[in-house]
Amino acid sequence: MNIIKFTKDEYDLLKEVFNLAMGHAGKALANLLNAFIELKVPDIKLVKAEKVIETIFEHSVFEENENIITFQQSFSNPHLNGITIVVFDDKTRHNISDILGLKDKMDAMGQLDFMNELSNILVGACINNISEQLFNQSMSFKKPEMIAEGISLREMTYNTFMRTKLKWRYTLFVKISLFLKEKSFKCDLIIFMSEKDTETILKSIQDLMPEDLYE
């Protein structure tokens, strides 16, 4: 199987694109929660379908046996399409009303509704910024769908990303982690794009590169 390869300069520009998008996601979260958000450097790599599960576990802010809540959302425009998952832990869910200054005023359903909207805002801010940088065009999004609640990260990952369930041979895999350490809030935003979309991104990156790098 031949996998697309980015040159060092192309990969550096790709990282810059995702760093800027991560910043937009972090800013959207900070505005919503009125708090300072800490960010990890995005994890960006090309991953074979059979390696996706172990890649999700690598450098995650969650332990494999931690109970999590996960939302999945797809996005598309004429150039690109893909899916995202946003993973929260149970501590974040239970602390969300306190973080918002609504202690004891938000029930379990209200917590989930808010986290659904939070996932939608994070994905929208991040993916729209990527699309605007690469294609000067915004994205369309389906509504987020909760795909896991009260199960471990390991169980969710094996249920969702078994090789037989994946339609692509490899993916451009991007993981962005966001924290509020002092308030027990953390999440992973993970982006998956297929071979075809990776080729589209590479072409756009090449179009953005200074011409003298190819002379």
Backbone as a printed PyTorch tensor [residue, N CA C, xyz], in Angstrom:
tensor([[[  0.8430,  -1.1940,   0.0000],
         [  0.0000,   0.0000,   0.0000],
         [  0.8820,   1.2500,   0.0000]],

        [[  0.6830,   2.1220,  -0.9640],
         [  1.4340,   3.3610,  -1.0340],
         [  0.7100,   4.4540,  -0.2600]],

        [[  1.4010,   5.0280,   0.7020],
         [  0.8240,   6.0890,   1.5120],
         [  1.4530,   7.4100,   1.1030]],

        [[  0.6450,   8.4320,   0.9970],
         [  1.1410,   9.7660,   0.6750],
         [  2.2090,  10.1740,   1.6760]],

        [[  3.2210,  10.8640,   1.1780],
         [  4.2540,  11.3770,   2.0770],
         [  4.3820,  12.8820,   1.9000]],

        [[  4.4700,  13.5680,   3.0220],
         [  4.7130,  15.0030,   3.0200],
         [  6.2140,  15.2370,   3.1580]],

        [[  6.7310,  16.2220,   2.4140],
         [  8.1100,  16.6260,   2.6630],
         [  8.1700,  17.3400,   4.0130]],

        [[  9.3750,  17.5710,   4.5110],
         [  9.5160,  18.2520,   5.7960],
         [  8.8600,  19.6280,   5.7550]],

        [[  9.0790,  20.3770,   4.6720],
         [  8.4970,  21.7190,   4.5620],
         [  6.9750,  21.6490,   4.4720]],

        [[  6.4620,  20.6700,   3.7300],
         [  5.0070,  20.5100,   3.6280],
         [  4.4010,  20.1370,   4.9820]],

        [[  5.0910,  19.2470,   5.6840],
         [  4.5880,  18.8420,   6.9990],
         [  4.6380,  20.0010,   7.9930]],

        [[  5.6770,  20.8120,   7.9180],
         [  5.7720,  21.9790,   8.8070],
         [  4.6110,  22.9390,   8.5620]],

        [[  4.2620,  23.1420,   7.2870],
         [  3.1370,  24.0190,   6.9750],
         [  1.8250,  23.3870,   7.4280]],

        [[  1.7040,  22.0810,   7.2640],
         [  0.5160,  21.3720,   7.7420],
         [  0.3590,  21.5620,   9.2480]],

        [[  1.4510,  21.4300,   9.9890],
         [  1.4040,  21.6350,  11.4430],
         [  0.9820,  23.0550,  11.7820]],

        [[  1.4660,  24.0110,  11.0070],
         [  1.0810,  25.4060,  11.2530],
         [ -0.4150,  25.6090,  11.0570]],

        [[ -0.9670,  24.9790,  10.0080],
         [ -2.4110,  25.0630,   9.7550],
         [ -3.1890,  24.5210,  10.9540]],

        [[ -2.7860,  23.3600,  11.4430],
         [ -3.5140,  22.7520,  12.5580],
         [ -3.2520,  23.4600,  13.8810]],

        [[ -2.0800,  24.0470,  14.0360],
         [ -1.8220,  24.8470,  15.2410],
         [ -2.7550,  26.0490,  15.3100]],

        [[ -2.9450,  26.7110,  14.1720],
         [ -3.8510,  27.8550,  14.1370],
         [ -5.2840,  27.4110,  14.4090]],

        [[ -5.6730,  26.2710,  13.8320],
         [ -7.0260,  25.7550,  14.0570],
         [ -7.2200,  25.3760,  15.5250]],

        [[ -6.2030,  24.7740,  16.1290],
         [ -6.2620,  24.4370,  17.5450],
         [ -6.4490,  25.6920,  18.3860]],

        [[ -5.7530,  26.7550,  18.0230],
         [ -5.9030,  28.0100,  18.7410],
         [ -7.3250,  28.5440,  18.6760]],

        [[ -7.9620,  28.4010,  17.5110],
         [ -9.3580,  28.8490,  17.3870],
         [-10.2770,  28.0010,  18.2500]],

        [[-10.0420,  26.6950,  18.2900],
         [-10.8510,  25.8230,  19.1360],
         [-10.6540,  26.1820,  20.6080]],

        [[ -9.4010,  26.4100,  21.0020],
         [ -9.1220,  26.7800,  22.3800],
         [ -9.7650,  28.0990,  22.7630]],

        [[ -9.7340,  29.0690,  21.8400],
         [-10.3540,  30.3650,  22.1080],
         [-11.8590,  30.2340,  22.2600]],

        [[-12.4840,  29.4100,  21.4010],
         [-13.9340,  29.2020,  21.4950],
         [-14.2960,  28.5800,  22.8350]],

        [[-13.4930,  27.6170,  23.2740],
         [-13.7410,  26.9730,  24.5670],
         [-13.5180,  27.9450,  25.7090]],

        [[-12.4590,  28.7520,  25.6240],
         [-12.1660,  29.7310,  26.6790],
         [-13.3000,  30.7420,  26.8080]],

        [[-13.8270,  31.2040,  25.6790],
         [-14.9270,  32.1750,  25.7150],
         [-16.1790,  31.5540,  26.3320]],

        [[-16.4310,  30.2950,  26.0230],
         [-17.6290,  29.6370,  26.5180],
         [-17.5490,  29.3790,  28.0220]],

        [[-16.3630,  28.9610,  28.4860],
         [-16.2010,  28.6020,  29.8910],
         [-15.6350,  29.7370,  30.7390]],

        [[-15.2550,  30.8370,  30.0640],
         [-14.6540,  31.9790,  30.7660],
         [-13.4730,  31.5240,  31.6170]],

        [[-12.5530,  30.7930,  30.9710],
         [-11.4100,  30.2240,  31.6740],
         [-10.2280,  30.1140,  30.7180]],

        [[ -9.0160,  30.0540,  31.2890],
         [ -7.8140,  29.8790,  30.4850],
         [ -7.6700,  28.4170,  30.0920]],

        [[ -7.4790,  28.1570,  28.8040],
         [ -7.3990,  26.8010,  28.2810],
         [ -5.9450,  26.4460,  27.9720]],

        [[ -5.5140,  25.2940,  28.4520],
         [ -4.1980,  24.7730,  28.1110],
         [ -4.3390,  23.7960,  26.9490]],

        [[ -3.3670,  23.8360,  26.0400],
         [ -3.4110,  23.0180,  24.8280],
         [ -2.1250,  22.2170,  24.6790]],

        [[ -2.2510,  20.9940,  24.2000],
         [ -1.0840,  20.1960,  23.8240],
         [ -0.8060,  20.3910,  22.3430]],

        [[  0.4630,  20.2640,  21.9660],
         [  0.8140,  20.3370,  20.5490],
         [  0.0300,  19.2610,  19.7980]],

        [[ -0.6260,  19.5900,  18.6880],
         [ -1.4220,  18.5830,  17.9720],
         [ -0.5900,  17.3860,  17.5340]],

        [[ -1.1860,  16.2250,  17.6450],
         [ -0.5850,  14.9880,  17.1580],
         [ -1.1060,  14.7740,  15.7420]],

        [[ -0.2230,  14.8610,  14.7440],
         [ -0.6240,  14.7900,  13.3350],
         [  0.1770,  13.7000,  12.6490]],

        [[ -0.4990,  12.7110,  12.0930],
         [  0.2310,  11.6490,  11.4110],
         [ -0.6880,  10.8960,  10.4490]],

        [[ -0.0570,  10.2280,   9.4870],
         [ -0.7770,   9.3180,   8.5970],
         [ -0.7800,   7.9460,   9.2540]],

        [[ -1.9640,   7.3610,   9.3800],
         [ -2.1090,   6.1150,  10.1380],
         [ -2.8720,   5.0850,   9.2980]],

        [[ -2.3310,   3.8740,   9.2070],
         [ -3.0470,   2.7810,   8.5580],
         [ -4.2870,   2.4260,   9.3790]],

        [[ -5.3130,   1.9530,   8.6890],
         [ -6.5770,   1.6450,   9.3620],
         [ -6.3840,   0.6590,  10.5090]],

        [[ -5.5130,  -0.3330,  10.3140],
         [ -5.3180,  -1.3440,  11.3540],
         [ -4.5340,  -0.8160,  12.5590]],

        [[ -3.9990,   0.4100,  12.4540],
         [ -3.2270,   1.0000,  13.5580],
         [ -3.9890,   2.1220,  14.2630]],

        [[ -5.2220,   2.3870,  13.8350],
         [ -5.9630,   3.5200,  14.3820],
         [ -6.2220,   3.3640,  15.8810]],

        [[ -6.6250,   2.1680,  16.3040],
         [ -6.9720,   1.9680,  17.7170],
         [ -5.7870,   2.2700,  18.6200]],

        [[ -4.6300,   1.7050,  18.3160],
         [ -3.4750,   1.9540,  19.1730],
         [ -3.0360,   3.4100,  19.1010]],

        [[ -3.2630,   4.0580,  17.9570],
         [ -2.8870,   5.4620,  17.8300],
         [ -3.7770,   6.3460,  18.6990]],

        [[ -5.0620,   6.0090,  18.8120],
         [ -5.9550,   6.7690,  19.6840],
         [ -5.4770,   6.6990,  21.1280]],

        [[ -4.9850,   5.5390,  21.5450],
         [ -4.5190,   5.3860,  22.9220],
         [ -3.2180,   6.1610,  23.1820]],

        [[ -2.3950,   6.3140,  22.1470],
         [ -1.1010,   6.9790,  22.3230],
         [ -1.2830,   8.4420,  22.7270]],

        [[ -0.6220,   8.8350,  23.7860],
         [ -0.5780,  10.2390,  24.2170],
         [ -1.9670,  10.8190,  24.4900]],

        [[ -2.9470,   9.9620,  24.7460],
         [ -4.2710,  10.4710,  25.1020],
         [ -4.2300,  11.0650,  26.4980]],

        [[ -5.0920,  12.0300,  26.7670],
         [ -5.2040,  12.5750,  28.1200],
         [ -5.9800,  11.6220,  29.0160]],

        [[ -6.5180,  10.5380,  28.4420],
         [ -7.3120,   9.5730,  29.1940],
         [ -6.5960,   8.2360,  29.2950]],

        [[ -6.8120,   7.5530,  30.4080],
         [ -6.3700,   6.1650,  30.5360],
         [ -7.3540,   5.2800,  29.7810]],

        [[ -6.8800,   4.1270,  29.3330],
         [ -7.7390,   3.2410,  28.5480],
         [ -8.9640,   2.7710,  29.3320]],

        [[ -8.8340,   2.6610,  30.6620],
         [ -9.9520,   2.1500,  31.4670],
         [-10.8350,   3.2530,  32.0450]],

        [[-10.5580,   4.5170,  31.7020],
         [-11.3900,   5.6220,  32.1890],
         [-12.7430,   5.6240,  31.4950]],

        [[-13.7920,   5.8940,  32.2350],
         [-15.1180,   6.0540,  31.6370],
         [-15.2090,   7.4010,  30.9420]],

        [[-15.7820,   7.3730,  29.7570],
         [-15.8030,   8.5800,  28.9210],
         [-17.1910,   8.7960,  28.3020]],

        [[-17.3720,  10.0160,  27.7840],
         [-18.5250,  10.3780,  26.9590],
         [-17.9490,  10.8450,  25.6240]],

        [[-18.4890,  10.3360,  24.5260],
         [-17.9150,  10.6460,  23.2130],
         [-18.9970,  11.0810,  22.2320]],

        [[-18.6870,  12.1570,  21.4970],
         [-19.5780,  12.6530,  20.4470],
         [-18.8730,  12.5410,  19.1000]],

        [[-19.6150,  12.0980,  18.0970],
         [-19.0870,  11.9950,  16.7370],
         [-19.8210,  12.9850,  15.8380]],

        [[-19.0670,  13.5980,  14.9200],
         [-19.6640,  14.5860,  14.0200],
         [-18.9420,  14.5390,  12.6860]],

        [[-19.6920,  14.5640,  11.5970],
         [-19.0840,  14.5750,  10.2700],
         [-19.1340,  15.9870,   9.6860]],

        [[-18.2280,  16.2410,   8.7530],
         [-18.1480,  17.5560,   8.1160],
         [-17.8420,  17.3740,   6.6350]],

        [[-18.2100,  18.3820,   5.8290],
         [-17.9580,  18.2790,   4.3910],
         [-18.0630,  19.6490,   3.7320]],

        [[-17.3850,  19.7670,   2.6070],
         [-17.5940,  20.8490,   1.6430],
         [-17.1640,  20.2950,   0.2910]],

        [[-17.1940,  21.0480,  -0.7810],
         [-16.8440,  20.4680,  -2.0850],
         [-15.4260,  19.9170,  -2.1770]],

        [[-14.5500,  20.3180,  -1.2530],
         [-13.1530,  19.8910,  -1.3100],
         [-12.8280,  18.7330,  -0.3770]],

        [[-13.5330,  18.6420,   0.7180],
         [-13.0570,  17.8190,   1.8270],
         [-14.2260,  17.2760,   2.6300]],

        [[-14.0370,  16.0760,   3.1960],
         [-14.9970,  15.5940,   4.1820],
         [-14.2670,  14.6840,   5.1660]],

        [[-14.8610,  14.4750,   6.3150],
         [-14.2310,  13.6480,   7.3320],
         [-15.1300,  13.5430,   8.5400]],

        [[-14.5920,  12.9400,   9.5930],
         [-15.3320,  12.8460,  10.8380],
         [-14.4510,  13.2750,  11.9970]],

        [[-15.1020,  13.6950,  13.0600],
         [-14.4000,  14.0130,  14.2960],
         [-15.0470,  13.2280,  15.4260]],

        [[-14.2530,  12.9590,  16.4540],
         [-14.8270,  12.5350,  17.7210],
         [-14.2620,  13.4400,  18.8110]],

        [[-15.1060,  13.8070,  19.7520],
         [-14.6880,  14.5830,  20.9120],
         [-14.9390,  13.7280,  22.1420]],

        [[-13.8970,  13.5330,  22.9230],
         [-13.9540,  12.6380,  24.0800],
         [-13.8110,  13.4530,  25.3650]],

        [[-14.7560,  13.2840,  26.2800],
         [-14.6970,  13.8580,  27.6160],
         [-14.6710,  12.7090,  28.6240]],

        [[-14.2410,  12.9870,  29.8700],
         [-14.3340,  11.9650,  30.9020],
         [-15.4930,  12.2720,  31.8460]],

        [[-15.8160,  11.3090,  32.7010],
         [-16.9350,  11.4820,  33.6250],
         [-16.6980,  12.6380,  34.6000]],

        [[-15.4370,  12.8590,  35.0050],
         [-15.1440,  13.9610,  35.9280],
         [-15.5010,  15.2960,  35.2880]],

        [[-15.1760,  15.4430,  34.0160],
         [-15.5090,  16.6820,  33.3110],
         [-17.0240,  16.8600,  33.2630]],

        [[-17.7320,  15.7940,  32.9600],
         [-19.1960,  15.8830,  32.9260],
         [-19.7520,  16.3400,  34.2730]],

        [[-19.2810,  15.7370,  35.3540],
         [-19.8280,  16.0620,  36.6690],
         [-19.3920,  17.4490,  37.1560]],

        [[-18.2720,  17.9380,  36.6170],
         [-17.7650,  19.2510,  37.0430],
         [-18.2610,  20.4020,  36.1870]],

        [[-18.9350,  20.0960,  35.0790],
         [-19.2490,  21.1420,  34.1110],
         [-20.1420,  22.2290,  34.6900]],

        [[-21.1100,  21.8580,  35.5340],
         [-22.0060,  22.8740,  36.0990],
         [-21.2460,  23.7830,  37.0510]],

        [[-20.2850,  23.2200,  37.7760],
         [-19.4610,  24.0290,  38.6760],
         [-18.5830,  24.9840,  37.8790]],

        [[-17.9970,  24.4790,  36.7910],
         [-17.1610,  25.3270,  35.9300],
         [-17.9640,  26.5030,  35.3880]],

        [[-19.2240,  26.2600,  35.0820],
         [-20.0930,  27.3040,  34.5280],
         [-20.6970,  28.2050,  35.6050]],

        [[-20.4000,  27.9110,  36.8690],
         [-21.0040,  28.6860,  37.9520],
         [-22.4540,  28.3430,  38.1840]],

        [[-22.8220,  27.1060,  37.8260],
         [-24.2130,  26.6640,  37.9610],
         [-24.3030,  25.4250,  38.8650]],

        [[-23.4970,  25.4090,  39.8930],
         [-23.4490,  24.2460,  40.7800],
         [-24.8470,  23.9060,  41.2940]],

        [[-25.1820,  22.6170,  41.1930],
         [-26.4740,  22.0850,  41.6520],
         [-27.6660,  22.6160,  40.8520]],

        [[-27.4050,  23.2730,  39.7180],
         [-28.5010,  23.8080,  38.9040],
         [-28.5980,  23.1290,  37.5350]],

        [[-27.7890,  22.0940,  37.3280],
         [-27.7880,  21.4120,  36.0400],
         [-27.8840,  19.9120,  36.2990]],

        [[-28.9430,  19.2580,  35.8010],
         [-29.0920,  17.8210,  36.0100],
         [-28.2620,  17.0500,  34.9820]],

        [[-28.3130,  15.7160,  35.0760],
         [-27.4970,  14.8790,  34.2010],
         [-27.7970,  15.1250,  32.7250]],

        [[-29.0730,  15.3000,  32.3830],
         [-29.4350,  15.5610,  30.9900],
         [-28.9230,  16.9210,  30.5430]],

        [[-28.9930,  17.8930,  31.4330],
         [-28.4680,  19.2150,  31.1130],
         [-26.9700,  19.1810,  30.8810]],

        [[-26.2580,  18.3640,  31.6500],
         [-24.8200,  18.2120,  31.4550],
         [-24.5140,  17.6550,  30.0710]],

        [[-25.2470,  16.6110,  29.6830],
         [-25.0160,  16.0030,  28.3720],
         [-25.3740,  16.9550,  27.2430]],

        [[-26.4700,  17.6820,  27.3950],
         [-26.8660,  18.6510,  26.3660],
         [-25.7940,  19.7170,  26.1910]],

        [[-25.2520,  20.1770,  27.3160],
         [-24.2240,  21.2140,  27.2320],
         [-22.9610,  20.6560,  26.5830]],

        [[-22.5840,  19.4310,  26.9340],
         [-21.3750,  18.8490,  26.3590],
         [-21.5520,  18.5670,  24.8730]],

        [[-22.7500,  18.2280,  24.4590],
         [-23.0530,  18.0810,  23.0410],
         [-22.8090,  19.4020,  22.3080]],

        [[-23.3250,  20.4800,  22.8920],
         [-23.1330,  21.7940,  22.2810],
         [-21.6750,  22.2160,  22.3210]],

        [[-20.9960,  21.8760,  23.4190],
         [-19.5700,  22.1800,  23.5420],
         [-18.7790,  21.4610,  22.4550]],

        [[-19.0950,  20.2100,  22.2120],
         [-18.4460,  19.4520,  21.1490],
         [-18.6770,  20.1210,  19.7920]],

        [[-19.9130,  20.5450,  19.5470],
         [-20.2660,  21.1960,  18.2900],
         [-19.4620,  22.4870,  18.0870]],

        [[-19.3020,  23.2520,  19.1400],
         [-18.5650,  24.5180,  19.0640],
         [-17.0820,  24.2740,  18.8120]],

        [[-16.5020,  23.3090,  19.5330],
         [-15.0830,  22.9960,  19.3520],
         [-14.8000,  22.5380,  17.9200]],

        [[-15.6110,  21.6010,  17.4410],
         [-15.4040,  21.0720,  16.0900],
         [-15.5990,  22.1720,  15.0490]],

        [[-16.6460,  22.9590,  15.1930],
         [-16.9020,  24.0240,  14.2330],
         [-15.7660,  25.0220,  14.1570]],

        [[-15.2700,  25.4550,  15.3200],
         [-14.1840,  26.4380,  15.3460],
         [-12.9220,  25.8730,  14.6990]],

        [[-12.6000,  24.6260,  15.0090],
         [-11.3780,  24.0090,  14.5030],
         [-11.4650,  23.7110,  13.0140]],

        [[-12.4950,  22.9890,  12.5990],
         [-12.5950,  22.5290,  11.2080],
         [-12.8530,  23.6900,  10.2520]],

        [[-13.6850,  24.6510,  10.6470],
         [-13.9070,  25.8040,   9.7740],
         [-12.6120,  26.5750,   9.5430]],

        [[-11.7890,  26.7000,  10.5850],
         [-10.5230,  27.4160,  10.4090],
         [ -9.5870,  26.6750,   9.4590]],

        [[ -9.5380,  25.3490,   9.5770],
         [ -8.7230,  24.5570,   8.6540],
         [ -9.1960,  24.7680,   7.2130]],

        [[-10.5050,  24.7000,   7.0000],
         [-11.0590,  24.8340,   5.6570],
         [-10.8320,  26.2360,   5.0950]],

        [[-10.9590,  27.2390,   5.9530],
         [-10.7440,  28.6110,   5.4850],
         [ -9.2870,  28.8350,   5.1050]],

        [[ -8.3600,  28.2440,   5.8650],
         [ -6.9400,  28.3830,   5.5290],
         [ -6.5970,  27.6780,   4.2170]],

        [[ -7.1340,  26.4710,   4.0480],
         [ -6.7470,  25.6580,   2.8900],
         [ -7.5590,  25.9400,   1.6350]],

        [[ -8.8490,  26.3020,   1.8130],
         [ -9.7400,  26.4160,   0.6560],
         [-10.5100,  27.7270,   0.6050]],

        [[-10.3130,  28.5780,   1.6030],
         [-11.0450,  29.8460,   1.6800],
         [-12.5530,  29.6120,   1.6230]],

        [[-12.9840,  28.5900,   2.3440],
         [-14.4000,  28.1980,   2.3210],
         [-14.7440,  27.5380,   3.6460]],

        [[-15.9650,  27.7850,   4.1350],
         [-16.3960,  27.1720,   5.3880],
         [-16.9070,  25.7570,   5.1410]],

        [[-17.1630,  25.0400,   6.2340],
         [-17.6380,  23.6610,   6.1840],
         [-19.1260,  23.5760,   6.5050]],

        [[-19.7300,  22.4840,   6.0990],
         [-21.0640,  22.1090,   6.5740],
         [-20.8930,  20.9600,   7.5660]],

        [[-21.7580,  20.9220,   8.5620],
         [-21.6250,  19.9300,   9.6220],
         [-22.9600,  19.2270,   9.8700]],

        [[-22.8810,  17.9400,  10.1460],
         [-24.0320,  17.2540,  10.6980],
         [-24.0590,  17.4990,  12.2050]],

        [[-25.1960,  17.2660,  12.8130],
         [-25.2840,  17.4500,  14.2590],
         [-24.4300,  16.3990,  14.9570]],

        [[-23.8030,  16.7760,  16.0880],
         [-23.0400,  15.7660,  16.8250],
         [-23.9520,  14.6610,  17.3510]],

        [[-23.4160,  13.4650,  17.3740],
         [-24.1580,  12.3010,  17.8600],
         [-23.3620,  11.6560,  18.9880]],

        [[-23.9920,  11.4280,  20.1270],
         [-23.2990,  10.7530,  21.2180],
         [-23.1670,   9.2720,  20.8770]],

        [[-21.9290,   8.7730,  20.8500],
         [-21.7030,   7.3740,  20.4920],
         [-21.2310,   6.5420,  21.6750]],

        [[-20.9520,   7.1930,  22.8250],
         [-20.5320,   6.4360,  24.0050],
         [-20.8360,   7.2440,  25.2520]],

        [[-21.2860,   6.5420,  26.2720],
         [-21.5170,   7.1560,  27.5830],
         [-21.3360,   6.0850,  28.6510]],

        [[-20.5200,   6.3840,  29.6570],
         [-20.3650,   5.4730,  30.7780],
         [-19.6270,   4.1930,  30.4630]],

        [[-18.8300,   4.1960,  29.3870],
         [-17.9780,   3.0460,  29.0810],
         [-16.5390,   3.5270,  28.9930]],

        [[-15.6070,   2.6010,  28.9950],
         [-14.1950,   2.9760,  28.9890],
         [-13.7570,   3.4550,  27.6080]],

        [[-12.6810,   4.2090,  27.6040],
         [-12.0840,   4.6330,  26.3320],
         [-11.7430,   3.4110,  25.4900]],

        [[-11.2330,   2.3800,  26.1200],
         [-10.8680,   1.1660,  25.3900],
         [-12.0800,   0.5480,  24.7010]],

        [[-13.1830,   0.4160,  25.4380],
         [-14.3820,  -0.1990,  24.8640],
         [-14.9390,   0.6460,  23.7230]],

        [[-15.0080,   1.9590,  23.9210],
         [-15.5150,   2.8390,  22.8670],
         [-14.6580,   2.7220,  21.6120]],

        [[-13.3490,   2.7000,  21.7920],
         [-12.4410,   2.6860,  20.6470],
         [-12.5520,   1.3830,  19.8660]],

        [[-12.5810,   0.2650,  20.5600],
         [-12.7090,  -1.0130,  19.8590],
         [-14.0820,  -1.1540,  19.1960]],

        [[-15.1310,  -0.6200,  19.8450],
         [-16.4710,  -0.6890,  19.2540],
         [-16.5770,   0.1290,  17.9710]],

        [[-15.8780,   1.2590,  17.9310],
         [-16.0470,   2.2360,  16.8510],
         [-15.0410,   2.0810,  15.7300]],

        [[-13.8130,   1.6630,  16.0520],
         [-12.7280,   1.7320,  15.0790],
         [-12.1000,   0.3830,  14.7430]],

        [[-12.8740,  -0.6940,  14.8960],
         [-12.3910,  -1.9830,  14.4000],
         [-12.1160,  -1.8760,  12.9010]],

        [[-11.0770,  -2.5410,  12.4320],
         [-10.6710,  -2.4360,  11.0270],
         [-11.8270,  -2.7500,  10.0880]],

        [[-12.6530,  -3.7220,  10.4290],
         [-13.7360,  -4.1290,   9.5300],
         [-14.8110,  -3.0590,   9.3770]],

        [[-14.8230,  -2.0760,  10.2790],
         [-15.8230,  -1.0120,  10.2100],
         [-15.3330,   0.2100,   9.4320]],

        [[-14.0590,   0.2450,   9.1200],
         [-13.4740,   1.4210,   8.4880],
         [-13.4710,   1.2750,   6.9670]],

        [[-13.8370,   2.3350,   6.2740],
         [-13.9430,   2.3040,   4.8190],
         [-12.6710,   2.7720,   4.1280]],

        [[-11.7220,   3.2930,   4.9010],
         [-10.4870,   3.7810,   4.2950],
         [ -9.3080,   2.9020,   4.7180]],

        [[ -8.2650,   2.9140,   3.8920],
         [ -7.0520,   2.1290,   4.1760],
         [ -6.1580,   2.8450,   5.1700]],

        [[ -6.1310,   4.1570,   5.0680],
         [ -5.3930,   4.9390,   6.0480],
         [ -6.0480,   6.2990,   6.1960]],

        [[ -5.6660,   7.0060,   7.2430],
         [ -6.2910,   8.2910,   7.5470],
         [ -5.2330,   9.3220,   7.9160]],

        [[ -5.5380,  10.5670,   7.6170],
         [ -4.7840,  11.6610,   8.2210],
         [ -5.4030,  11.8580,   9.6040]],

        [[ -4.6430,  11.5370,  10.6200],
         [ -5.1170,  11.5010,  12.0050],
         [ -4.5790,  12.7280,  12.7400]],

        [[ -5.4880,  13.4810,  13.3450],
         [ -5.0850,  14.6710,  14.1030],
         [ -5.7640,  14.6200,  15.4680]],

        [[ -4.9670,  14.7590,  16.5230],
         [ -5.5260,  14.7710,  17.8740],
         [ -5.1150,  16.0550,  18.5870]],

        [[ -6.1150,  16.7630,  19.1090],
         [ -5.9070,  18.0070,  19.8440],
         [ -6.4520,  17.8100,  21.2560]],

        [[ -5.6380,  18.0590,  22.2520],
         [ -6.0520,  17.8920,  23.6500],
         [ -6.1580,  19.2540,  24.3200]],

        [[ -7.2380,  19.4440,  25.0950],
         [ -7.5090,  20.7140,  25.7740],
         [ -7.7710,  20.4380,  27.2520]],

        [[ -7.2890,  21.3540,  28.1210],
         [ -7.3700,  21.1510,  29.5680],
         [ -7.7800,  22.4200,  30.3020]],

        [[ -8.4360,  22.2500,  31.4360],
         [ -8.4750,  23.2170,  32.5180],
         [ -8.0240,  22.4430,  33.7550]],

        [[ -6.7410,  22.4560,  34.0370],
         [ -6.2040,  21.5830,  35.0720],
         [ -6.8150,  21.8510,  36.4320]],

        [[ -6.9560,  23.1320,  36.7770],
         [ -7.4270,  23.4590,  38.1200],
         [ -8.9130,  23.1820,  38.3050]],

        [[ -9.6110,  22.8790,  37.2110],
         [-11.0550,  22.6500,  37.3110],
         [-11.4620,  21.2650,  36.8170]],

        [[-10.5020,  20.3440,  36.7000],
         [-10.7870,  18.9630,  36.3060],
         [-11.6140,  18.8930,  35.0260]],

        [[-11.1140,  19.5580,  33.9960],
         [-11.7460,  19.5140,  32.6750],
         [-10.6850,  19.0830,  31.6780]],

        [[-11.0010,  18.0880,  30.8530],
         [-10.0860,  17.7000,  29.7830],
         [-10.8740,  17.0410,  28.6570]],

        [[-10.3620,  17.1760,  27.4510],
         [-10.9930,  16.5000,  26.3100],
         [ -9.9870,  16.2980,  25.1940]],

        [[-10.2520,  15.2970,  24.3760],
         [ -9.5130,  15.0580,  23.1400],
         [-10.4470,  15.3300,  21.9690]],

        [[ -9.9910,  16.1380,  21.0280],
         [-10.6750,  16.3330,  19.7520],
         [ -9.8500,  15.6040,  18.6990]],

        [[-10.4330,  14.5880,  18.0660],
         [ -9.7040,  13.7610,  17.1050],
         [-10.3730,  13.8710,  15.7330]],

        [[ -9.5530,  14.1040,  14.7150],
         [-10.0290,  14.3030,  13.3500],
         [ -9.5150,  13.1600,  12.4830]],

        [[-10.4040,  12.6280,  11.6420],
         [-10.0460,  11.5540,  10.7100],
         [-10.4200,  11.9860,   9.2920]],

        [[ -9.4520,  11.8580,   8.3690],
         [ -9.7280,  12.1470,   6.9650],
         [ -9.1390,  11.0420,   6.0950]],

        [[ -9.8570,  10.6820,   5.0480],
         [ -9.5110,   9.5200,   4.2240],
         [ -8.3190,   9.7960,   3.3060]],

        [[ -7.9150,   8.7390,   2.5580],
         [ -6.8130,   8.8800,   1.6020],
         [ -7.0880,  10.0020,   0.5980]],

        [[ -8.2980,   9.9850,   0.0270],
         [ -8.6450,  10.9910,  -0.9800],
         [ -8.5670,  12.3940,  -0.4110]],

        [[ -9.0640,  12.5720,   0.8030],
         [ -9.0330,  13.8990,   1.4180],
         [ -7.6170,  14.3070,   1.7910]],

        [[ -6.7960,  13.3350,   2.1710],
         [ -5.3910,  13.6280,   2.4630],
         [ -4.6820,  14.1190,   1.2120]],

        [[ -4.9800,  13.5100,   0.0720],
         [ -4.4010,  13.9760,  -1.1930],
         [ -4.8300,  15.4080,  -1.4910]],

        [[ -6.1020,  15.7200,  -1.2240],
         [ -6.6100,  17.0810,  -1.4410],
         [ -5.8890,  18.0720,  -0.5390]],

        [[ -5.6830,  17.6940,   0.7120],
         [ -4.9820,  18.5730,   1.6500],
         [ -3.5440,  18.7860,   1.2090]],

        [[ -2.8810,  17.7130,   0.7840],
         [ -1.4990,  17.8430,   0.3210],
         [ -1.4060,  18.8060,  -0.8550]],

        [[ -2.3150,  18.6940,  -1.8030],
         [ -2.2910,  19.5960,  -2.9580],
         [ -2.4880,  21.0430,  -2.5170]],

        [[ -3.4080,  21.2600,  -1.5780],
         [ -3.6320,  22.6190,  -1.0940],
         [ -2.4030,  23.1520,  -0.3630]],

        [[ -1.7650,  22.2950,   0.4340],
         [ -0.5360,  22.6860,   1.1250],
         [  0.5440,  23.0640,   0.1090]],

        [[  0.6720,  22.2630,  -0.9410],
         [  1.6660,  22.5600,  -1.9790],
         [  1.3760,  23.8930,  -2.6580]],

        [[  0.0950,  24.1970,  -2.8740],
         [ -0.2820,  25.4730,  -3.4890],
         [  0.0720,  26.6590,  -2.5960]],

        [[  0.1020,  26.4210,  -1.2700],
         [  0.4100,  27.4850,  -0.3250],
         [  1.9070,  27.6590,  -0.0880]],

        [[  2.7030,  26.6810,  -0.5370],
         [  4.1440,  26.7390,  -0.2910],
         [  4.7920,  27.8200,  -1.1420]],

        [[  5.8130,  28.4930,  -0.6210],
         [  6.5640,  29.4460,  -1.4420],
         [  7.1390,  28.7580,  -2.6800]],

        [[  7.0430,  29.4050,  -3.8060],
         [  7.4610,  28.7840,  -5.0670],
         [  8.9230,  28.4300,  -5.0840]],

        [[  9.7760,  29.1930,  -4.3870],
         [ 11.2120,  28.9400,  -4.4650],
         [ 11.6110,  27.6210,  -3.8060]],

        [[ 10.7240,  27.0430,  -2.9960],
         [ 11.0360,  25.7460,  -2.3840],
         [ 10.9950,  24.6230,  -3.3990]],

        [[ 10.3440,  24.8580,  -4.5380],
         [ 10.2280,  23.8260,  -5.5540],
         [ 11.1350,  24.0910,  -6.7630]],

        [[ 11.9070,  25.1230,  -6.6640],
         [ 12.8040,  25.4460,  -7.7910],
         [ 14.0940,  24.6310,  -7.7220]]])
